[in-house]
Structures are given as structure tokens and as C-alpha cells.
């Protein structure tokens, strides 16, 4: 019995050894990086005059290069230019237009980038013994077909078929002839995935906004206009406040100021709003020529943004929202094109901010480095400080020099006081918050023109309020700030605690 088992085991081992030997003699199956590659196209980007993109169930897209524009005349007689006036400006970026479908604006930068990328792509030719059966590769009815028309009049056709069994590439064909080409779905992504949407102008506001001077935000055009009384009540309840309209104007220094209502402005927030409008992009196209705006909520939109430039005004409308997978999108339309498109939630949120998001969050505007004098009226007394050169002195008899670090800490502490609530912007309301008889008053003079800022502080009903002299707005600050202000003032004005004298040394014991 044992002998039979031993013989059987030897037979199995011999068989496995034979299989192992046979498998090792087989040539290895080539991986995707082992197949030799060649350039898919022999043309250079500057040779392409026009190309078409055909996709199943979509209109044919035709993209054509525009003639180069002549160089402009120099603004000064002695100015040096790359090209003479009237000659072709060789330094100008190539410009393209989409001639079909009609009414689709082009993104010349994206189109030129596509042409430059395509010109250097590579693929792998597959050798076949007989003429290929196009249907086996999905090339009898290609998923996508390009036709590149060159300057010499020749046309290069490139068709893309089905995915290969390994799932990393597509079969393709050049000029309707063998060989079958294998193009990588990652390396040759530009050809495989590019669509008309990628090549079109996707700006939400297609206008030259560099010269924009005014932005108007209109909110919820379906509701009745909110009255000033309703806004005031919302503020008292601590609710977010959004008036029916917010207007911003561009200043000479490039910053955007709140103009209606006219309030101190957080320029970081308003400038970012401008960036969102000038750089915002469509997420997707919903309808090329919308017959009705009502189904998108664009007849009475949630938001309308009007941007005024020297050439006129352009508008962006934002309507209903909807879910697409995990994304929340919003229907939108501008006043330039008939298309309805979608926006991401991030763009909507930037446009839909409350008024407070654009308001300055700090009481003082001065730069600590150019402060020149400081006056304080506080329960502890009145104090005046002046700066000479880099040194600060406290007025008195005698005058006392202040340590730089103490003054720096104090100025930084008052400058960084942050507004927690915008209580009211109504005029003549100081008395209601104790600001007609302030608990503390701080005045800072700064800059070469000796600009002045004065802040009043008041405690009332366990709350802490502040206001800027000459402005109606009343602000609420953290209730802990009075203690902080008093502590910082005490630190600034009190003399330093003298160091204790050294302990007497013990006399040496007598021997």
C-alpha cells in the first residue's frame, strides 16, 4: 500500500514539473509598456487650420483657426515692437473659433493646448495577418472621429473605437486604413475624452471684467422687498441680514468698497467675490438655447449679479438647485449667451453671502508701524503718548519713555479687537448703547497726513459696545474685552516692577 502511494506521489510531482517547464518556455505576454509605440500624427500644431469632432448623438463640432491679426502701431514713435505695424504679430497667441454648432463661443487657450498635446501623442500599431475587420474593434461605427485639415490641403482622419479587453486602451484607426492602433486611455486622454464642452468658453460672465467698475447683487427676486424695519428687527434678533441689494464699486487702488449700503469693507471678501465672478466657470451645459427659463427658476432667480464695465453691463442669473450624484448644482444663465448651464455649490455660496460677510471685522484701520500719537480716556485717567523717531513717550511732568515692546503690545491689542455683531447702522443711536458717555475712548493719529481714528467703548446691560467717531454704526464686542483693555492699559502705564536687590552674602565662618 505504501509503495503504491509513493509511486502515485512521484507521478504527480513529475506531471507538475512538466507543466512548470512548459509554462516557463512560453514567451511572456507583453504588458502595455512592452508594445512598441509610434507617433500618431506627423503634423505640427502650426499646420492645423481646422478640425472637426464627431461624436455619436451629438452635433458635429467644427473649430477653425482665425487669421493672425496685424501688429498695432506703437504708442510712442521710438517704441520697440516685435513686429512692424501692419505685419503679422508673430508673438500673438493663436486664436480659434467654433463655427459649428452655431452660437458657441470658443476658448482659444484650451483649443491651442489640445492641438499641441495631440501633435505629440503616441500609440501602438497592432500587426494583423489579414485586413482588419473594423467591427471587431468598434471602428465600423466609431465612438469619436477627428478630422484635422492642414495648411497643405491634406486632411488627417482619426477614429476611436471600443476598449480593449485589458481595459487600459482603445482601438483606433488613422485615415480609414490599417494598421489598428492601440491608444492608452491615460497617456492619450486628450483624444479619448476631449469634448466640445472642454473647448468652449466656459466663463460664467463672458466679458472683459478687468475694467469693471460696479457690481450689484440682487437677492431672491421672487420675494417682496424687505423693509428697513424688518432688517432692523432681524439685526436685533441676531439673525443673518441680507438686504435685497448690495452694491460695490471699484476704487483707484483696485479694492472693492461697499457702496450701498455704504459701510466699512473687508476688501479681502469683496475682492474675492470679484475673482469668483471674473474667474467662475460652468460645471456643465444644460441647454444650448433655452426656450423657457421658468423650469430652471431663472425667470425669477435667487440671485442676479450685474457687473458694469465701460462697454456696458452683463448679468449672471442663478436659479433652482438640484442634485447630481453627490454634487449639488444650480441652474444659471448670463445675459450674453442663450445657454442654460450649471454652477457648483461653491460658486453659489460665494454669491449668496450675507452683508456681514463683506463688512470690516476690525474697529481700527491704522497701521501699527506708522502710528504717531495715542490718546486714551479711561476710568484710570487720561493718558497721552507721542512718538519721536522710533521711541514713544508718555506726556507728563516729567515725560516718561515707554518701552517699545509695551507700546507695540498695546497697539496690537487694540488694533486686533474683533467685532462680534453689527448691532445697528441707524444714525443717532449712541445713547441707546451708552456710547454718548463712553466708558473708554481711544484716539490714534497715524500716517504722514496725520489721519485720526477715535473709538468709543461702552458697557451696558452686561454687553460691550463700540463705535467709530463720525460714523453711525454700533458694534458689539466680546464681553471679556473690557477686562483685557484695562489690563493692557495698566501694563502700558505702570512703571516696571524693580528687580529685588541681591541677597546679602553670608560672611565666612571664623576659623
Rosetta blueprint (number, residue, H / E / L):
1 X L
2 X H
3 X H
4 X H
5 X H
6 X H
7 X H
8 X H
9 X H
10 X H
11 X H
12 X H
13 X H
14 X H
15 X H
16 X H
17 X H
18 X H
19 X H
20 X H
21 X H
22 X H
23 X H
24 X H
25 X H
26 X L
27 X L
28 X L
29 X L
30 X L
31 X L
32 X L
33 X L
34 X L
35 X L
36 X L
37 X L
38 X E
39 X E
40 X L
41 X L
42 X L
43 X L
44 X L
45 X H
46 X H
47 X H
48 X E
49 X E
50 X E
51 X E
52 X E
53 X E
54 X E
55 X E
56 X L
57 X L
58 X L
59 X L
60 X L
61 X E
62 X E
63 X E
64 X E
65 X E
66 X L
67 X L
68 X L
69 X L
70 X E
71 X L
72 X L
73 X L
74 X L
75 X L
76 X L
77 X L
78 X L
79 X L
80 X L
81 X L
82 X L
83 X L
84 X L
85 X L
86 X L
87 X L
88 X E
89 X L
90 X L
91 X L
92 X L
93 X L
94 X L
95 X L
96 X E
97 X E
98 X E
99 X E
100 X E
101 X L
102 X L
103 X L
104 X L
105 X L
106 X E
107 X L
108 X H
109 X H
110 X H
111 X H
112 X H
113 X H
114 X H
115 X H
116 X H
117 X H
118 X H
119 X L
120 X L
121 X L
122 X E
123 X E
124 X E
125 X E
126 X E
127 X L
128 X L
129 X L
130 X L
131 X L
132 X L
133 X L
134 X H
135 X H
136 X H
137 X H
138 X L
139 X L
140 X L
141 X L
142 X L
143 X L
144 X E
145 X E
146 X E
147 X E
148 X E
149 X E
150 X E
151 X L
152 X L
153 X L
154 X L
155 X E
156 X E
157 X E
158 X E
159 X E
160 X E
161 X E
162 X E
163 X E
164 X L
165 X L
166 X L
167 X L
168 X L
169 X E
170 X E
171 X E
172 X E
173 X E
174 X E
175 X L
176 X L
177 X E
178 X E
179 X E
180 X E
181 X E
182 X E
183 X E
184 X E
185 X L
186 X L
187 X L
188 X L
189 X H
190 X H
191 X H
192 X H
193 X H
194 X L
195 X L
196 X H
197 X H
198 X H
199 X H
200 X E
201 X L
202 X L
203 X E
204 X L
205 X L
206 X L
207 X L
208 X L
209 X H
210 X H
211 X H
212 X L
213 X L
214 X E
215 X E
216 X E
217 X E
218 X E
219 X E
220 X L
221 X L
222 X L
223 X L
224 X L
225 X L
226 X L
227 X L
228 X H
229 X H
230 X H
231 X H
232 X H
233 X H
234 X H
235 X H
236 X H
237 X L
238 X L
239 X L
240 X L
241 X L
242 X L
243 X L
244 X L
245 X E
246 X E
247 X E
248 X E
249 X E
250 X E
251 X L
252 X L
253 X L
254 X L
255 X L
256 X E
257 X E
258 X E
259 X E
260 X E
261 X L
262 X E
263 X L
264 X L
265 X E
266 X L
267 X H
268 X H
269 X H
270 X H
271 X H
272 X H
273 X H
274 X H
275 X H
276 X H
277 X H
278 X H
279 X H
280 X L
281 X E
282 X L
283 X L
284 X E
285 X E
286 X E
287 X E
288 X L
289 X L
290 X L
291 X L
292 X L
293 X L
294 X H
295 X H
296 X H
297 X L
298 X L
299 X L
300 X L
301 X L
302 X L
303 X E
304 X E
305 X E
306 X E
307 X E
308 X E
309 X E
310 X L
311 X L
312 X E
313 X E
314 X E
315 X E
316 X E
317 X E
318 X E
319 X E
320 X E
321 X E
322 X E
323 X E
324 X E
325 X L
326 X L
327 X E
328 X E
329 X E
330 X E
331 X E
332 X E
333 X E
334 X E
335 X L
336 X L
337 X L
338 X L
339 X L
340 X E
341 X E
342 X E
343 X E
344 X E
345 X H
346 X H
347 X H
348 X H
349 X H
350 X H
351 X H
352 X L
353 X L
354 X L
355 X H
356 X H
357 X H
358 X H
359 X E
360 X L
361 X L
362 X E
363 X L
364 X L
365 X L
366 X L
367 X L
368 X H
369 X H
370 X H
371 X E
372 X E
373 X E
374 X E
375 X E
376 X E
377 X E
378 X E
379 X L
380 X L
381 X E
382 X E
383 X E
384 X E
385 X E
386 X E
387 X E
388 X E
389 X L
390 X L
391 X E
392 X E
393 X E
394 X E
395 X L
396 X L
397 X L
398 X L
399 X L
400 X E
401 X E
402 X E
403 X L
404 X H
405 X H
406 X H
407 X H
408 X H
409 X H
410 X H
411 X H
412 X H
413 X H
414 X H
415 X H
416 X L
417 X L
418 X E
419 X L
420 X L
421 X E
422 X E
423 X E
424 X E
425 X L
426 X L
427 X L
428 X L
429 X L
430 X L
431 X H
432 X H
433 X H
434 X L
435 X H
436 X H
437 X H
438 X L
439 X L
440 X E
441 X E
442 X E
443 X E
444 X E
445 X E
446 X E
447 X L
448 X L
449 X L
450 X L
451 X E
452 X E
453 X E
454 X E
455 X E
456 X E
457 X E
458 X E
459 X E
460 X E
461 X L
462 X L
463 X E
464 X E
465 X E
466 X E
467 X E
468 X E
469 X L
470 X L
471 X L
472 X L
473 X L
474 X E
475 X E
476 X E
477 X E
478 X L
479 X L
480 X L
481 X H
482 X H
483 X H
484 X H
485 X H
486 X H
487 X H
488 X H
489 X H
490 X H
491 X H
492 X H
493 X H
494 X L
495 X L
496 X L
497 X L
498 X L
499 X L
500 X L
501 X L
502 X L
503 X L
504 X L
505 X L
506 X L
507 X L
508 X L
509 X L
510 X L
511 X L
